[in-house]
Amino acid sequence: MASKAAGRNDPAPIIVKKITVVEGGHHGGAWKVAYADFVTAMMAFFLLMWLLGATTEDQRKGLADYFTPTLVKTKEQSAGADGILGGSSLTDVDNYPHAAGQTGTKTLTVPRDATGGPKEGAAKIKRIQDRAQERLAKKEHLKKLMRQVRMVDTTEGIRIDLVDDADFSMFSLGTTVLTSDARDLLSLIGEVVAPEMGEVIVRGHTDSLKYRQSTQVNNWSLSAGRAEATRQALMRQGVADGRFRRIEGVADTEPLIKDDPSDPRNRRISIVIAD
């Protein structure tokens, strides 16, 4: 047997060695890919912010139109012009028929001679004061009475208050009869108010002093009667009858001196020139 084995030429056996390679670290290098994506996204975001700040509204619209050339024009000349937004901000004002309440960042050019808003009220007060000063120069005895006049810009319009005090009263006590000083004062007020546009509201106020027989006459009827007497005095000075929107008597429900309802300054007439 040994001689037979010695004469054979069998091939050497093949030995396969399996080698396992283990990467270092807990998660290998996958986090690097995610981090690179994050950095790229942030760079793109800051680049977008820079572009929005460095370009004009028309340039942004042009860029948006360039990248969306095939989109259908959804709304002519409004936010989203030739694309989804057309380069406009979401807060841009649209050209809807009823655009009340919409806000935006677009500028608005107002003509020099345009009027409106808070400045118009201030201008109207200035015109009335200037006319009053012109007439006061010719009527010296009215200058002290102008201390009873207050003008304020309100939501209704320009309100002119003719206020009583301890030394001055618009009406004889408990009546709707104008005093001589009040007639002179209303003559002046009528002259300066007549040229102004706008409807007129006359409101009568009283103090809180009550009548003994309130069933026959009271502060409600007194304040309304005094407002009507004022309206007639203004009409005699050229304020057209058609300009009066309403007259009101509010008694002592709207005191000027809230801490002391019986204060004589709560007795007053308010003349409102509506906007």
C-alpha positions in Angstrom: 0.0 0.0 0.0 2.8 2.3 0.8 4.3 1.8 -2.6 1.0 2.7 -4.3 0.6 5.9 -2.3 4.1 6.9 -3.1 3.4 6.6 -6.8 0.3 9.0 -6.8 0.4 12.8 -7.6 -2.7 14.1 -5.7 -3.3 18.0 -5.7 -2.6 19.9 -2.5 -5.8 20.7 -0.4 -7.3 24.2 -0.8 -7.7 26.1 2.5 -10.2 29.1 2.6 -9.5 31.7 5.2 -12.5 34.0 6.1 -11.6 37.5 7.2 -14.2 39.8 8.7 -13.5 43.5 8.6 -15.3 45.6 11.3 -15.5 49.4 10.8 -14.6 51.6 13.7 -17.1 53.7 15.6 -20.7 53.1 16.7 -22.4 54.1 13.5 -19.7 54.1 10.9 -19.6 57.1 8.6 -23.4 57.5 7.9 -23.7 60.6 10.1 -21.3 62.4 7.9 -23.8 62.2 5.0 -26.6 63.5 7.1 -24.5 66.3 8.4 -23.4 67.3 4.9 -27.1 67.4 3.8 -28.0 69.6 6.8 -25.1 72.0 6.1 -26.2 72.2 2.4 -29.8 72.9 3.4 -28.7 75.7 5.8 -26.5 77.3 3.2 -29.3 77.3 0.7 -31.7 78.8 3.3 -29.3 81.7 4.1 -28.7 82.2 0.4 -32.4 82.5 -0.1 -32.7 85.0 2.8 -29.9 87.1 1.3 -31.5 87.1 -2.1 -34.9 88.2 -0.6 -33.1 91.1 1.1 -30.9 92.1 -1.8 -33.5 92.1 -4.6 -36.5 94.4 -5.4 -40.1 93.2 -5.7 -39.9 93.2 -9.5 -36.7 91.2 -9.5 -38.3 88.6 -7.2 -41.2 88.3 -9.5 -38.9 87.9 -12.5 -36.9 85.1 -10.7 -40.2 83.3 -9.8 -41.5 83.6 -13.4 -38.2 82.3 -14.7 -38.3 79.1 -12.6 -42.1 78.5 -13.3 -42.5 79.3 -17.0 -45.1 76.7 -17.6 -47.6 77.4 -14.8 -50.9 78.8 -15.7 -51.5 82.4 -14.8 -53.9 82.1 -11.9 -54.6 85.7 -11.1 -53.7 88.7 -13.1 -51.6 91.4 -11.3 -52.0 90.1 -7.8 -50.2 88.0 -5.2 -49.2 84.9 -7.1 -49.0 86.7 -10.5 -47.5 84.2 -12.9 -47.0 81.3 -10.6 -47.9 80.0 -7.1 -46.7 83.3 -5.6 -45.0 85.0 -8.5 -42.3 86.3 -6.3 -44.7 88.1 -4.0 -44.9 87.8 -0.3 -47.8 86.0 1.3 -48.7 89.3 3.0 -48.9 91.4 -0.3 -52.2 93.1 -0.9 -54.3 91.4 -3.6 -56.5 93.2 -6.1 -59.7 91.6 -4.9 -62.9 93.8 -5.3 -63.4 93.7 -1.6 -59.9 94.0 -0.1 -60.9 95.3 3.3 -58.7 94.0 6.1 -55.9 92.8 3.8 -52.5 94.1 4.7 -49.2 94.2 2.9 -45.8 95.7 2.7 -46.2 97.7 -0.6 -45.8 101.4 -0.4 -48.6 103.9 -1.1 -48.1 107.3 -2.6 -50.5 110.0 -1.3 -51.0 113.2 -3.3 -49.9 116.4 -1.6 -53.4 117.9 -1.5 -55.1 114.7 -0.3 -57.0 114.9 3.0 -58.0 112.2 5.4 -57.2 110.6 8.7 -56.0 112.3 11.9 -54.3 115.2 10.1 -57.5 116.2 8.5 -59.2 116.7 11.9 -56.2 118.8 13.0 -56.4 120.9 9.9 -60.1 121.5 10.4 -59.6 122.6 14.0 -56.8 125.0 12.8 -59.2 126.5 10.1 -61.9 127.1 12.7 -59.5 128.6 15.2 -58.1 131.0 12.5 -61.5 132.2 11.5 -62.4 132.7 15.2 -59.2 134.8 15.8 -60.1 137.0 12.8 -63.5 137.8 14.2 -62.3 138.1 17.7 -60.0 140.9 16.6 -63.2 142.9 15.7 -65.2 141.8 18.8 -63.1 142.4 21.9 -65.9 141.5 24.3 -66.0 137.9 23.0 -62.4 137.1 23.8 -63.2 136.3 27.5 -66.1 134.1 26.3 -63.7 132.0 24.1 -62.4 130.5 27.4 -65.6 128.6 27.5 -64.9 126.9 24.1 -63.1 123.6 23.7 -62.4 121.8 20.5 -61.4 118.2 20.1 -61.0 115.7 17.3 -63.2 112.6 17.9 -64.3 109.5 16.0 -67.5 111.4 15.1 -65.7 114.5 13.9 -64.7 117.8 15.3 -66.5 118.5 18.6 -66.9 122.0 19.9 -67.9 122.1 23.5 -69.5 125.3 25.0 -69.0 124.8 28.7 -70.6 126.6 31.6 -68.7 127.5 34.8 -69.3 129.4 38.0 -69.1 132.7 36.2 -70.8 131.9 32.9 -74.0 130.1 31.8 -75.3 129.4 28.3 -78.9 129.4 29.5 -81.0 131.1 32.1 -81.3 128.8 35.1 -83.6 125.8 34.5 -84.7 127.2 31.0 -83.9 126.9 27.3 -83.5 130.6 27.0 -80.0 131.6 25.8 -78.2 134.4 27.8 -77.0 137.4 25.9 -73.4 136.3 26.2 -74.4 132.8 24.9 -76.1 134.4 21.9 -73.0 136.4 21.1 -70.8 133.3 21.5 -73.1 131.2 19.2 -73.1 134.0 16.7 -69.3 133.7 16.5 -69.4 129.9 16.4 -72.0 129.8 13.7 -69.9 132.2 11.5 -66.8 130.0 11.8 -68.6 126.7 11.4 -70.8 127.6 8.4 -68.0 127.4 5.8 -67.0 123.9 6.9 -68.4 120.8 5.2 -70.1 117.9 6.9 -73.3 117.2 8.8 -73.8 118.8 12.2 -74.9 117.1 15.5 -76.0 119.2 18.5 -76.0 117.5 21.9 -77.2 119.1 25.1 -75.8 118.2 28.6 -76.9 119.1 32.1 -75.5 118.6 35.6 -77.1 116.2 38.0 -79.3 118.6 39.9 -82.9 117.4 39.9 -86.2 119.2 39.5 -88.7 119.1 42.4 -91.4 118.1 40.0 -89.6 115.8 37.6 -92.8 114.5 36.0 -93.4 117.9 34.4 -89.9 118.9 33.4 -86.6 117.1 33.9 -83.0 117.1 32.7 -83.8 115.0 29.7 -86.3 117.5 28.3 -84.1 120.4 29.4 -81.0 119.1 27.6 -83.0 118.4 24.4 -84.6 121.8 24.5 -81.3 123.5 24.9 -79.9 121.5 21.9 -82.8 122.7 19.8 -82.3 126.3 20.9 -78.6 126.0 19.9 -79.6 124.6 16.5 -81.9 127.6 15.8 -79.1 130.0 16.8 -76.7 128.3 14.4 -79.2 128.5 11.6 -79.5 132.2 12.0 -75.8 132.5 11.4 -75.9 130.6 8.1 -75.6 126.9 9.0 -78.1 125.3 6.6 -81.0 123.4 8.0 -80.2 120.4 5.8 -76.8 120.0 7.4 -78.2 119.0 10.8 -78.1 115.2 11.2 -79.8 115.2 14.7 -80.1 116.9 18.0 -79.8 115.1 21.2 -80.5 115.6 24.9 -78.4 113.3 27.1 -79.2 114.9 30.5 -76.4 114.2 33.0 -75.4 110.8 31.6 -72.1 112.0 30.1 -70.6 114.3 32.7 -67.4 116.2 31.9 -66.4 116.2 35.5 -67.1 112.6 36.4 -66.0 112.9 40.1 -68.6 115.7 40.7 -71.8 115.3 38.6 -73.2 118.5 40.1 -70.3 120.6 38.9 -71.5 123.5 36.7 -69.0 122.5 34.0 -71.1 119.5 33.2 -73.7 121.9 31.8 -72.6 122.3 28.2 -73.6 122.2 24.5 -71.6 120.0 22.1 -71.6 120.8 18.4 -70.1 118.0 16.3 -69.1 118.6 12.7 -69.1 115.1 11.3 -66.3 113.9 9.0 
